Amino acid sequence: MLDYLIKGGTIVDGTGAARRVANVGIKDGRITAIGKIDEPATETIDATGKIVSPGFVDVHTHYDAQVFWDPYISPSSYHGVTSCFAGNCGFSIAPLKPDTGDYLMSMLANVEGMPLVSLKSGVPWDWTSFDSYLKKLEGKVAINIGFLVGHSALRRYVMGEDTDKPSTPAQLEEMKALLKKSIAEGGMGFSSSQSPTHNDGSGEPVPSRAATPEELIELAGCLREYPGTLLEFIPPIGATGDARAKLMTDMSLAAQRSLNWNVLIVTKGGKKMVEAQLQASDYAKERGADIKALTFAQPVSLRVNVMTGFAMGSFPGWGEILALPVEDRKKAFLDPAVRKELVTGAAHKDVPAALRPVGNFERMLVEQTHSPETKAYEGRMIGDLVKELGKSASDIFFDIAVADDLRTTFLPSLGGHDDESWALRGEVFKDPRTLVGASDAGAHLDMIDTFAFSTTLLSEGVRKHNLLSLEEGIYEITEKPARYLGLKQRGRLQEGWYADVVVFDDVTVGKGPIHTRYDLPEGAGRLYCEALGIQNVLVNGKEIVRNNELTGVKAGVVMRSGRDTETVPLPGVS
């Protein structure tokens, strides 16, 4: 007898092949049959009029801490994600020493927008090795999840507080040994960042930013000894040309693995910039390496505030102010001299082009306020308030923020919602040099809604803008990333493969309204949206979501490199 029979649905198997009506039989966690099935089942799911697809694969998340207080890994599981990878950008939380936990907590709070109170009370911080970290999670997760080994965690473990400088030869050897040990214990690969937006809890650059190219290449080279490993990197924002391409190519060649980098932003008029950044892939290919750009499934809606200060912390002069305690920070923001310096820093020529809109106060929307004094400004553009209040845009920005105890959410005007931007985005989705899925789920909890990348791609990219067929859209978030990552027998509906399956309505699939949900430890909030049109989500042959409700089943696997993944050779390498 089957465990499940998914009956009468339209199969889109993930490969890009044309859809067809068929039944799906599931037993012991595997797909046993696709087609006409007469065998009885313990449970039957009526999928008539619905799409039956593989579970969605998220390449880039930051669920390393959240998984402790939220084993259902929401909202990704609701949006059809059945496999994801965390530990990106160099920000894993293992390996761990007793004296590094506080640093990693404050770093994650600042650089990834995770509430510090939630990190302190919701995470035990009592493991040491990568193996002991993974063992704490085994059998306790609803979806499949793997964790990369983060460069900043390695540097802090080995170098202590001296991470603001290049490593010594001895320190580098110790890091390499620790990385190899962590991968042998199940780490999925190596991740790092040199992004200027990545600053720790003190406003200083995260440890990986002090690494030399030689250190990055040496650490990347550790992967070639271990099967099924991955390489992820954040290059300096806005950097183009051969220097960036050469570094990523050298890392890929050292590892003998493809490297994926974050993030390729697509907006109107940006075709030349997009092509310039994608040329890194061409540069790599000519030299026998492989580079893929991660790209968003949607326009970027970046909510900012001066409580966490992400993005703004990279502006000249802002870091030290944003690192002050809240009351001292408020006093600084009230000082006209400090304001003048901050405004100058926000407009500095060294601010990357991608971040300049974040310093354009006039074109900023006051999205959410937190006091009676500021409520009237909610939903208003600061530029429209200038004449009304007789103040400069920057003064209005700081006045509202201080009145709200720095909790105001502002929405910079980043663009990208027009038809021209969407058309370019469609070209990028189909480009073999890209992967869709820079979701950052689990991070920037007060800033972004890209965690709903899967339902957004299917609703906006496929249904509304007709940039992809449904078959193509599903391929982009199932088979394509699964094969890139080397997932064993996942990402496709195929007999004998794992039964990671989503049943959804292609007419209504999408994401609900964005709102703040206060469900983190200590009552902290996060941006959230419901999944629309998702009927069933199955992981390893067990139903974890039914009609937007959890079943309580934790069917996921804590994935380990080499066991759950296989090596994907570089092009031309057998």
N, C-alpha and C positions, 0 to 999 in steps of 0.2 A: 504493500500500500504506500502511496506517495504521502509525503508530509504536506505538500501544498500542490494544488492544481490552479494555475492562473488561466482562466478560461475566457475565450472569445476576444482577446485583446489584439491590437495591431502591433506586431513585432517590428521594432527598429533595433537591429542587433548590435549597433555601434560601429560596424565596419564601413558604413556608408552605403551599404546595399539597400535596394528598394524595400519599403515596408511590405508586410504581408500579414494576413490574419492567421493566427495559429495559437494553440495552447502551449503552456509551458509546465512541465512536470518537475518537481523538486523533491529530492530525498537525501537525507544525511548531509545537508549543506551544499549539495551539488545540483546542477541542472541535469536531469536524467533524460529528458526528451523535449523536443520542440516540434509541434505539428498536431496531427490528430491523435489524441490520447484517450484511451478507454479505461485506463487503470484508475480505480477509486483513490480518493485522497482524504486524509484526516481533516483538512481544511480546503475549501474552494474559494478563490477570489474571483469575483465577477469583474472582468476587465472589458466588457462589451463597450465599444465606443471610446475606449481609452488606449493610450500608447503604453507599450511594455518595453522598457529599455534597460540597458545595464545601469548599475549604480554609478553615480557621478564621481569623478576623481578630482580632488583639490590638491594641486601641487604645492601651494604656499600658504601655510597657516602658522599660527603662534598659540596653539592650544596646550603648550607644555605645562603651564600652571593650572589653567582652567579645568583640565581633565580631572584634577583631584576633587573639585567641588561639583563638577558637572560631568558625570560619566557618560551622559547622553550626547555630549559634544554639540550643544546647540549654539546657534540655530542651524548649523550645517546639516545635521541629520534630518531635520524637517524639510530642508530644501533638496533632499535626494542624494546628498553626498554619503557615499558608503566607504570611501577610502581617502585618507588625507595624510599629508606630511607636515610635521612641525619642526622646531629647532632651526628655522631659517634665519638668515641675516647674521649668523654668529651668536644667536641668543638662546642657546639651550640652557637648561638649568642642571645639567649633569655633564661631566663629573663635578662633585661638590666637596669642599672642605668645610669644617664647622665655622671657619671665620670668613667664608666667602658668600654665605647665604644672604646676609644683610646687604652686601654690595649688589648682588644679582637682583634682589628684590627692588632696590631703589633704581637700578638701571632699567629694569622692565617697566617700572612705574612711569619713568620719564620717557624712555625711548619708544615704548610700545603702548603707552596709555592704559596700563592696567592699574586699577586702584590699589594703592599700597596697603590699605587696611584689609583688602580681600586677599592679597598675597600673603600677608602676615598670618591671618587667621584661617585661611582656606587651604594652605599648603603645609605639609608636615616638615619639609626641609631637613629630613633625617636620613637621607641616603648618602652614599659616598661615590661609588662607581656607577658607570652607566648601567651595568647589569642590575644593581640593586634598585636603581630608579625604575627601570622597565618592569622589574618583578613586582613593584608596588602597584602597577597598573594592570597586570595580566588578569584576565577574567573579569575585569570591572568596567569595560568600555562597550559602548553600543555600536560603534563603527570601527573599521580597521584604521590604525594609526601607526605611523612610523616617525622616528625622531632623528634628525641630523645632529651631529656633534658640532657645537658652536665654537667659533674661534675665540670670541671674547671670554667664554667660560674657561677654555683651555688656558688662555693667557693669564687670567686672574688666578687660576689654580696654581700655575707654575711660577708666575712672576710676582704674585701678591700685589702690593700697591704700586709697583714700579712699571705699570703697563703703559705709561705715557712715553715710552722710548722703545727703540728697536730691541729685540731680544739678543742676548749673547749666544754664541754657538752652543754653549752648554744648555741654556734655557730652551733653545730651539730643539735640541735633541730630546730633551725631557718632554716637550710638547708633542713631538712626533711619536714618542713611545706611548704617551697617554692617549693620543688620538688613535693609534693602532689598537691599543687595548680596548678602548671604547667601541671601536668598530667591530672588533672580534667578539665583543659582548652583545652586539646587535645594533649599534648605531648605524644609521642608514647612509652616512657619508659625512661630508665636511661642508660647512657654510661659513661665510665671512661677509664683512661689510666695510666699505670705506666711504660711506655716504656722509656728507657734512651735516645732515639732519640727525645723525645718530650720536646723541650725547647722553652721558650717564646721569645718575641722580644728583651729582654735584655740578652739572652743566658742562663737564669736561668730555672730550671725545671718548667714545667707548673704546675698550682695549684694542680691538682689531684695527682701529684706524691708525695706530702707530706702527703697524707691521710694514716691513719693507716688501717689495715685490719678491725678493728672494725667499722670505719667510712664507709668503703665500704659496709660492710654487713648490717649496719643499713640503709643506703640509699637504697640499693637493696631491703630491706624488705618493703619499701614504696609501691612497685609495687603490692604486693599481694592484696591490697585493690581496685585496679582498673582493670577492664576487658580489655583484648586486648593489654596488655603492653609487652614490650620487654626489654631485658637486654644484653648489649654489653660491652666488656672489652678488653683492650690491656694489657696483662701481661708483665712483664719484658722480653726483647728479650733474647732468648736462654735459658730461665729458664725452667727446667724440674723437675720432681720428685714430691713428695707428697706435698711440701709446696705450690707450685703453684696450683696443683690440689685441695688441701684442700680449698684454698681461693676461687677459682671459684665455687667449690661445695657448700661452705657455702653461697656464694652470691646467687646461684641458689635456694638453699633450703629456704633461707630467703625470696626471691621474689616469690617462687613457680612458677618460670618461667625458661625456658631454657636460658642458657647463650651462646652467640656466641663470640668467640675470634678471633683476627686478629694478625698475619697471618701465615699460614702454608706454608712454602716454600719447593718445591720439586725439588731436583737436583740429578744427578748421584752420587751414593755412599751414599746417605742420607737416605736409607731405615730404618736404626736403629734409626736415629734421628727422622724421621717422626713417627715411631711407638712409640717412647718414648713420643713424644708430644701428640699423640692420646690416650695414656694411661690415660690422664686426663679424657677423656670421660668414660673410663671403671671404673675409680675410682669413678666418679660421679654416674654412673649407679648403682654401688654396694650400694650406700648410698641413692638412691631414687631421685637423682638430674639428670640434663641433661646438657651436654656441647657439643657444636658443634664448630669445627674449620673451619674458612673461609680459602679457598685456591684459589690461582691464577688459571686462565684458561690457563696460558702460562708461559714460562720462564720469569724470572724477568730481565728487562732491565732498570737499575737504572741510569739515567743521573744525574750527580752531578756537582755543581759549588760552588765557594767560595763567591758568591754574597748572596745566601740564606743560604748555608752551611748545609742544611738538611743532616742528617746521620753523617757528619763529626763533627757537633757540639757536638756529644756525646763522641768524643775522648777526653781523658784527655788533658787539656791545650788548646783546640781549642775554647771552648765556649766563653771565654772572648775576644779572638781575633776577632772571627766572629761577635761579638756584636758591634765592633768599627764602626764608620762612614767609608764610603768607602775609602776616602783618607788616613785616619789613618790606615786602614786595609792594604792598599797597601804598606804603609811605613813599617808596621810590617812584611809583607811578604817578603820585600826586605832585612830585617835584618837577617844575617846568624845565629845569636844566636836564634832568634825566630823560624827560619826554623828548626833548630836542635831540639828544644823543641817539635815542632809540629810533626816532623817525629817520634820522640820517642813516642809521645802520640798516633799516628796512629798505631804503632806496639805494644802498651801496652798489657800486658797479660789480662787485664780486658775488652778489647774490645770484644764484643760477636762474636762468630764464624761467624754468618751471616753477620756481618759488616766488617770483616777483608779485604775482597777484595776491599772495598772502600778506604782503606789506602795503597793498593798495587799500587804505582805509575807506576811501570815498566809495569804492565799488564793493563794499562789504555789507552783507545783510545781517541784521541783528536777528538771529534765528530763534534763540530761546533765552529768556531772562529769568531771574530768580528773586525778584523783590518788587514790592508795590511801587517803589520809586521808578523802576525801569520798565514796568510792564507795558507802558504806552509805546515803548520803542520796539517791542517785539514785532517781527515781520516787516520792519521798515529798513530801507537802504540808508546807510549813514550819509551818503551824498545828499539825499533828500532832506536830511535833518540839519544840514549845515546852515542854510539860510534861516530855517525855522528857529534854531537855537542860538544863532549868531556865534558859533564856535567853529574851529577847524575840525576836519574829519578825524584827525588823530586825537584831538582833545575829547571829542565825543566818544571815541573808542575807549580811551583810558577811563573817562568819567563813568561810563556805563559799567565797565569791568570792575572798577573799584567799588561802586555802589552795590554790585552783585557778589561781593567777596570773591571776585575773580572767576566766578562760575559761568558767566555769560558765554553762550555759544554763538560764534560768528561764522558766517558762510561767505568766504571769498568768491568772487566771480571768476571761475576758471573756464567757463565756456564748454563747448563740446556737445551741446544738445541739438545743434542744427543738423539739417540733412546732409550737408557737405561733410561734417565730421563723422556722421554715421556711415556714409559711403566709404570714407577712408578706413574707418574701423573695420568694415566688412572685408576690405582688401587685406588688412592686417590679419584678421582672423584666419583667412585661408592661406596665408603665406607660410611656407614650410619652415621659415626661420623663426616662427613664433609658437608660443603655447598660450592658450586662454586660461587664466586662472591665477592672477595676482590678487587673490582674495584678501590676504592678511587677516583671515578670520581668527578671532581670539585676541586681536590687538587693536589699538587705537579705538577703544570701546566708546569713546565720546566723539569720535571724528568721522568715521567712514561707514558705509553700508555695503561695501564690496563683498562682504561675506555671503551675499545672496547672488553670487556670480552665475550660478547654474540656472536658476529660474529667471534671472535677468536676461541671460543669453537667449533662452528659449522664448521669452516673451517679447523682448525688444529687438534682438538681433534676428530672430527667425520670424516671428509672427507679425510684429508691427512694421519693421523696416525691410523685411524680405531680403536680407543680406545673405542668408544661408537657407538652404532647404532644411526641413526638420531632420532628415538623415545626416546632413552635413553638420548641423548644430550639435546633435547628439554625439557624432564622431569626435568633435572638438573637445568634449568634456568626458569622454569615456575611453574609447580605444586609443586615440592619439596620445593622451598623457599616460595611459597605462603602459603602452608599449615603450614610450620614452623612458619611463621610470623603471621598466623591467619588472612590473608586477606579474607574478606568476598566476596565470589562468584567471585574471580579472580584467574588467573593462569591456567585455564582449559577452553577448548571450550565445553560448555554444555548449553543446552537450558535453558533459564531463567537467565543465568549468564551475567555479564557485558561484553560488546563487546569490549574487549581489544584484538586486533588481529594483527598479522603480516603476510604478504604475501611475500615470498622470494623464490629465486632460489637456491636450495641446491647445484647446480653445481658451482655457482659463488660466493655464500655468503662469505664474509670475510671483511678484513679491507684494505684500501688503504695505500699508503706510508705515513710514519710519517713525518710531516713537522711542522714548526712554523707558526702559524696564528696570525696576530696582530689585533684582533677584540675585545679586552677587553677595558673597559673604559680607557681613556687617551692613547689609542694606545698600551697598553701592550700586550705582546705575550703569547701564550700558545701552547703546543704540541697538534697536531690535526691529525686525519686521517678520510677520507671519509668512509662511509659504502658502501660495494659492495654487489650487489645482492638483496638488500631490495627494494621491489616494492611498498608496501603500509604498513603504520602503522596507525591503528585505536585505539583511546582511547575513552572509553565510547560511542562507536557507531559512532564516528566522525573521519573522515580521517585527520590526522595531517601531514603526510608525504606521498608524491607520487613521486616515481622515484627520490629519493634523493633531493627533493625540498619540502620546507614547504608549507602547504596550507594556513597558517595564522590563523588556528583555534586553540583556546586554550580550549581544552576539558577536561583537567585534573582536579582532585579533590585534594584539600589540605586535606589530610587524618587526622582524629582525632581518638585517641585510644578509643575503645569501640563502636564507631559509625561505623568505617570502618574496624575494626579488632575485632576478638573475642579471648578469652583466649584459649591458647593451653595448656592443663594440662600436668604436668610432667608425664612421664611414670608410670603407676601404680596408678595414681591419677584420680579418676572419677569426 
